[in-house]
Amino acid sequence: MRLDKFLKVSRIIKRRSVANELCDGGRVAVNGKTAKASYKVEVGDTVVVTIGERVDSFEVLSTVERPGKEAAALMFKKV
């Protein structure tokens, strides 16, 4: 699953366009490396999102294409 889509469907970021802008701006890293929006996210990856001064880290637990509200919360674990 694409990184920008993962951020949107897991409800870490509200809109995919915002997730895309964050990736293009170099504010999203996967496994310690800056990643583009098209990066393929896999289970076990560590995603770090920087918005302003806030830095959040997440571990990818699953990549479901169309999760429900409850399933979206189970797609990642905050590190």
Buried (B, 14 or more C-beta within 10 A) or exposed (E): BBBBBBBBBBEBBEEBEBBBBBBEEEBBBBEEEEBBBEBEBEEEBBBBBBEEEEEEEBEBEBBBEEBEEEEBEEBBEEE
